[in-house]
Amino acid sequence: MAGALEPRNVGERMSTSNGLPSGARRKLTGRAFYESLGSPKMILAPMVDQSEFAWRVLTRSFMTPESSEDLLAYTPMLHARMFLETVKFRDHHFQPTKTGLAVPIPLNIETFPSDLYLDGNPAFDRPLTVQFCANEPDELLKAAKYVQPYCDAVDLNLGCPQGIARKGRYGAFLQEDWDLIYKLINTLHVNLDVPVTAKIRILDSKEKTLEYAQTIVSAGASILTVHGRHRDQKGHKTGVADWSVIRYLRDNLPPETVLFANGNILRHEDISRCLDMTGADGIMSAEGNLHDPTIFAKPPPVGEEGREYWRGRDGKGGYRMDGVFRIYMDVLYKHVLEVPPPPRRSLFLPSDSAISSGAVEEKSPADDEQPPAKRQKQDVKYIKPTSPNLLAMQPHLFHLLRPLVAQHTNIRDALARCRAGDMAAYENVLHLVEEATKEGLLDYEAHPEKYEELPDEMSGKAADKAIDLSDHDSSLAAVKACKRPWWVCQPYVRPLPKEALENGSLTQSKKDKRQMEMEAVAMKEKANAGNAPSEREKMDARDGLKKSDISQQAMVAG
């Protein structure tokens, strides 16, 4: 029996932070600040209730100690007013110390807390940026002062496109009020002891987006993250991000401006491609990381896969879901619950002795075919935990295991029954995932043609080729490039808007229908204008000479 799988480098001290409160360091801004972090090229995006401490540590754990400085992580978006006014909100969403954040602490080494806990801990959660949404400068400043001792920067969310942001007037729904945006950023720039950064979406034109970006940088933003989508690109209308706008910003903003690009990052290979095409300093991943937290890690060399990484005969591969699930659980045990992980067997490999001797573990029909037994009433009343790390477990695992639970609905159902903080229930799901992965590996060994006999364009020979995103109507190229066996971590490729309309998952609003009708009329008028007779043709027609009477050679020469 092997011991618990130890998360790699999650307990090692990050060299980018010296462990002192932010106020004990000289404040740097702009490129000097970025370079002080180690000039990270990979950025874990702020995601509401999804980029919490445990997920950040899991993501970092797949990187080597040498490459860990290449990753800058963001917290989930925090509502500035609620964070400022409600102690419980602070305690439930940001946990840098075990005693909580009753009041902002003075930034000097004598009063710095000694009970460091999770968020921003310099031993395993740096570099870190804390993101807020806000529409009132003083509220934003007061909220930011609570977190500045425990982070490297504070970010203003100007990109959230959701309906709640519209209702609350924050995120992308501030992008028409440039004066307010300037005040929000400049207030932090002048009064905080850490730099301020901002994340935006693109506007209707490159020129307008550049003017918008210049306003934000002039207000004091040390780093500008640009999501290459418009505000209305969300859900089934997400579509493809426009990297050309980010390139335009890079070419027209001062060279000292630090620029991060966000959008279209589905797999590790996309990071270097986006760096080349946009000229950005760093590349941010959001949804790609949710489905594959190993996205920032380079694959191991051939022959050094170990038990966590699977590589097929065609060269395509990825980290196994059961291995990633284990590491995630161990992070929660070690850091959040502060208890040792349970003993575990080694992850299964087809080359293990039990398989080489022909012994295959039989599954009980009750595992898959029988309905779950009714849960007995318990005397102990369930108390829902408040830790964001425990509350996020179920949605994270549905993202991670999406292809697997589509094949094994019993695992989907077991995961759906899990309650936050019920580690025994999640251990049961982990066991089911390990057994399913074993089944998949054995099936691949026995019938590799089921996974590899694909059309030429889907073969592993194209595994490392760039995804062609020039076709804004089809996601087929991305699906082909990203497809892996169902037990391997892989991105979810959203259908593009046209595909969503065709399959019925997206319905057009009256406004969208009118817009499409207007565009169709405009295209028709343009086409008719292109076919209109020239002045020469009108003259020939008056002379009784038809166009067909003129030889093709004469027309070309004429």
N, C-alpha and C positions, 0 to 999 in steps of 0.2 A: 504494500500500500504506500503510495507516494504521499508526501506531505502536501499541504495547501500550496497552490500556485502563487508565488509571490509577485505582486505587481512590480514591473521593472521600474526602477529609479523613482518610485513615488515617494520614497522616504529620504531622498538625497537633497541636500541643500542646493537651491538654485543660485548659481553664481551671479545672476543678474541683479539680485537684491542682497544687501549686506545685513539684513535683519534689523536694521534700525528704523525707527519711525521716519516717515517721509520728510518731516520737518527737520530732521537731523542731517539731511543731505541738501546740497545747494540745488535750487530749482533750475532745471534746464528746460528749454523749449525747442520746438521745431526739430531740425535734423540733429542737433546736438543731443536732444532728449532721446530721439530714436536710436542713435548710435550708442547711447549709454545703456540701452536695453540689449545691445548685441545685434542691432539691425535685423530683427526677425523678419523672415520672408513668408511665414505661414501664420495665419490669424484665425483663431477659433471665434466665430461670430457670436454676438449677443443674441440670445434666443429666449423669448418669454417662457419662464418656468422650465427651460430645457438646457441651458448652459451653466447649470449649477455646479457646485464644487466637485462632487463625485464624478460627474461626466467630464469635467476639465481634467481631473487627475487621471481618469481612464484614458483620455485622449493622449495626454503626455506620456503615459506609461509605455506606449509603443515606440517611442522615440528613444534613441540612444542618449546617454548622458552628454555626449559631445554635441548632439543636434537639438537638445532640449531648449537651448537658448533661441532656436529658430522659431519657436512657437510663442506667440502672444495671445492670451485668452481674455475674453470679455465675460462679465457676469450677465445674467439675464437682465432685461430692462427693469428698472425700479421706478415706481411713481414717486416723484420728488415730494409732493405734498403729503401723501400718505406716509412716506418714509419719515418725514419730518415730524408729523403730528401724532403718530401712533407707535408706541413702544412695541406692541405686539407685532406690528408689521415689520419693524426693524429686526426684531428677534427671530421672526419666522423666515425672513428673506436674506439676511446677511449676518453671518455668524463668525466673525473674526476672533472672538473671545468667548469663553464659557460663561462669563458673567453678563454678556450682552452689551448693548450700546445705550445706556441710560442717558448719557450726556456726551457731547463731543469732548475729547480729551485734549489737553494742551500738547503741542507738538514739541516735547522735549524728553530726553532719554530718562530723566528722573521719574516721570510719572507714567511712562509707557507700561501697559499691562504685561504681566508675566504669564497670564493664563491664555496664551494664544491657542486658537482652536482650528478653524477650517479656512474660511475665506481670506485670501491674501496672506496666508501663513508663508513666510519666506522659505520654509523648509521644502515646500512642495507645491505652492500655488502662485508662483511669480514667473515672469512678469504678468501683471493683471491690471485690466482697466475696468472700472465700475461704470455702468451705463445708467443714466437717468432719462426719463421723459419729463418735460416741464413746460409751462408757459408763463411762469412768473419768476423773474431773476432772483429776487431775495429768497424765495422758497428754495430754489435750486441751490443757491449758495449755502444756505443753512443745512440742507440735506447733505450736500457734498462734503461739508466739514466733518460730518460723522465718519465718513469712509476714508478720507484722505490719508490717515496714518497707515492704512492697510492696503493701499493700492499704489500703482505707478502713475495712473492718470484717471481723469473723470471724463466720460464721453456723454455728449448730448445726442439723443435719438431724434433725428429729423427724417427718418425713413419708414417708420411703421405705417402701413397702408390700411390697417384693419378698421372696421367700423367703430370699435371702441375708441380708437385714436381720433376719429372724426368727431365723435360725441364729446370727448374730453378736450378736444382742440390741442393736440400735441402730435409728435411724430411728423409724418409727411404732410399733415394738414396745417402745419405752420409755414409751409414753403412759399406762401404768398405774402407773408408778413416779415420782410427782410429786416425791418427796423427792430422788431422784437427778437428775432434770431441773433442779430448783432449784440443786443443788450444781454441776452442770456449767456452767450459765449464770452463776451468781454468782461462781464461781471466775475465769471470764474477765473478768467485769465489774469485779472488784476488782483483778485483777493484770495485765491487758493494757493497752497504751497506745493501743489502738483500741477502738471500741465492739463489743459483741457483739449479734447479732441471732438470730432463730430462725424456723424454718418448720415449721408443724404441719398436721395434718388435723383435720377436725371430728369430734366425738364423737357419741354416740347422741342427745343432746338439745342444744338451744340453751343451756339453763341450765348443763349440764355443760361444754359447750365454753367458755362464758364463765368459769366457775370455773377451768378449765384455763388459759385465756389470762391471767387475772389472776395466777395463780401464776408464769407465765413472765415477765410484765412486772415483777412485784414482785422477781423474781430479778435484774433488771438488763438485760433485753433492750431495746435501743433501738428496734428495728423488729420487728414481728410480721407474718410472712407467713402467711396462712390459705388453704390449699387446700380448697375447698368440697366435698370428697368424703371419704367414710369410708375407713378402712384397707383394707377388702375390695373397694373399687371400683378395679379394675385390669384390664388386658387387655380381654377381651370383656365384662367386668362393669364397665367404667369408668363408663358411664352419664353422667348430667348432674350437674354441680356445683351445689350449693345456695347461691345468692348470698344468700338470705334469712338464713342463719346469719351470714354476714359482716356483713350490715346490722345484725343484732341485736348483734353485737360492737361495731360502730361506735357504736351508740346507747347502749351500756352501759359501754364502757370510757372512761376519762378522755380528754378532747379532746386532751391532749398526747401520747397514745399514737399512734405512727406505725403505720399498718395498710396492708399490701399484700394485694390479692385475687388469687387464682390459680384458674383453671378456666373452661372454656367460651370461651376467647379463640381464635377461629378466624381472624379477619381484623381489619384495622385498625379497622373501624367498631365492633367489639365493645369496644374500649378505652374510648371515651367513654361507651358505654352502661353498661359495668360500673362506671365511676367514678360515674355518676349513681345507679345502682341500689343500690350497696353503700355509697357514701360513703367508700370507701377513699382513701388518699393516692396509691397507685400500683397499677398493674395488671401482673401477671407473666404471661408467656407461655412455655410449654415446647414442647409438641408442635406448636402453631401455628407457632412460629418454625423448628422443624426442617424443616417442609415448605415454608415460605415465609419466608426470612430477611429479607425486605423488609417484614414485617408491621408494624413500628413506623414505617415511612415513609409520609408522605402521598403520594398519587398526584400526578404533575405536572399542571399546568393543561392544559386542552384546547388542543391546538396546540403544546405544548411537550414532547411525549413523547420526542423524540429517537429513538435506535435501541434503547435498552434497554427501553423501556416500550411495550406494545401496548395499543391501545384499539379495541374493535370499534365497529361502526356503532350498536349498541344502547347504547353508553356504558359497558359493562362492560369491564374490562381488568385488567392486572397486568404485573409485570416478566417479561420473557422469560427462559426457562430458560438459553438459550445465553449471554445477557449476564451473568446471575448466576454461572454456571459460570466464565466468563472472569475475573470479578472475584475469585472465590474462588481460582482458580489464581494470579492475579497477587499476591494477598496472601501466598500460600505462597512464591512465588518471592522476593518483596521482603523479607519479614520472617523467614521460617523458614530458607530456603535462602540468603538474602542474595545472590541473583544476579538480573540483569535478566530480566524476562519475555521470551519470544521475540517477534519481530515478528508482528503480526496484521493481517489485513484488517479493514476496517470490518464491523460486523454488517450482515447483509443486510436491505434494505427492498424491498418490491415496487416502489417508485417509482424504484429505481436505474436507471441508463441501460440496463444490460444487459437488464432486463426490459421497459423501455419500447420497445426495439427488437425485442422478440419472441424474444430469445435466451434459451433455458432450458438450463442446464447438465444434461447427461445423466449419469445414474448408471450405473456399471458393474454388470451383474447380479451380479458377484462380491461387490459390497458387501453385498448382502442375502441372496442365494440360496445361495451356496456355503458349505460348512462351512469354518470357519477352518483355515488351514494349520497343520500340526503345528509346534509350536515346536521349533526346533533346540536341541540340547543346547549349553549354553554352558560354557566352561571356567571362567568366573568364578562362584564360588559366591555365591548370593543371601544377603545379610545383612539380616535384617529390621531396619528402623530402630526407634529407641526414642522418637522424638519423638511425643507425643500428637497433634500436629497432622497428621502424615503418617498415623498409624494410623487416624485418624478419617475420612479422605477417602472411602473406599468407602461406609461406612454413611451418611454425610452425603449423598452423591450419589444413593444409592438412595432416600432420603427426598425429596430435591429433585426428582428426575426420575421419580417414581412414575407419573404419568399418561403421560408420554412413553414410558417403556420398556414400558408395557403395550401401546402401539401399535407399537413398534419393538423386537421381541425381539432383533434383532441387536445393538442398543445395550446391552440388558440383559446379553446374553452377554459382550460385550466388557468391560463394567464388572465383571462377575463374575470375569473372568480377571485383572483388575488386581491387582498386588501393592503393598503399602504402599511408598511412596517411589519407585515407578516412574513418574516424571513423563512419560516418553515415552508410556507406555501410556495415561495419563490425557489427554494431549494428543490422542491418537487418538480417545478417547471424546468429547472436546470437539468435534473436527472432525465426528464423526458426528452429534452433537447439533445443531451449527450447520446441517448439511445437512438434517436432519430438520425443524428449525424453518423453514428456507427452504421446504421442501416444504409444511409446514402453512400458512405465510403465503400462498403461491401458491394453495393449495387454497381458502383462505378468500376470496381475491380473486375466484376463479372461481366458487365455489359458497357464498356466504355463507349461503344458506338452510339448508345442512346444520348450521350452528352457531347460527342465529338463529330458525328456524321452530320455536319451542317453545310449549307451552301458555302461556296468559296469565300464570299464576302463576309461570312460569319466565322471563318476558321480562325484558329489561334495565330496564324501568320499575320493577321491584321490587329493583333491584341494591343500593340503599342502604337498604332497609328493614331493620328489626331482625329477627333470626332468632327465631322463636317457639320457645322451649325449654320451653313449658308441657306439651307432650306428651312424657312420659317413655317412650313406647312406640315412637315413630317418629323417625327422623333425616331424614325426607324434606324438611322445611322447610330444614334446614341444608344438605343436598345441593343443593337448588335455588338457594339464595342464593350458595353458594360455587363452583358449577360454572363453569369457564372452559375455553377450548380447551386441548388437551393440551400445548401448548408454552409455556403461561403458568403461572407459579408459583401454587399454590393449596393450600389446606389439605386434609388427609385427614380426612374425617368418618367416625368409627368407627360401625359399626352399634350401636344400643342393645341392651341385654341381651336384650330380648324378640325383636328381629330376629335376633340371633346364635343364639338358641335355635331359631328357626324355620328358619334356613338351615343349621343343623347345625354351625356353627363354634364353638358353645358347648354343652357337655353339662353337665347338672346333677349335682352330687354328691348322695349320699344325704342329707346334711344339708340341702341346698337343697330337695330334693324333699319332705322331711318338713316343712320350714318352709312351703313353698307349700301343702301339704295342710292344715296347721294354719290358715293364713290363709284358705283356701277354706272350711273348716268354720266359722271365725269369721264370715266374710261371710254364709254361709248362715244361721247362727243369728241374725245381726243382721237379715237380711231377713225371716226368719220372725217375729222379735219385732215388726217393723214391721207385719206383716200380722195379728197376733193381734187377736182381737175385743176391743173396749173393754167396760167394765162396762155401759154403756148397751145395747150390742149383745147382751151376754149376757142382760140383763134382757128385752129384746125377744124374744130367742129362747125364753126360758122362757114368755113370754106367747103364743108361737105366731106372732109377727110377724117375718117374714123381712125382711132388709135391703132386698131388692128391692121390698118393699111400701111403702117410704117414698120419697116423691118427692125428687128431687135438691134442689129448692128448699128443702124442709123441712129436709133435712140440713144445707144451708149455713147456713140461718137459725138452726137449732137449737142 
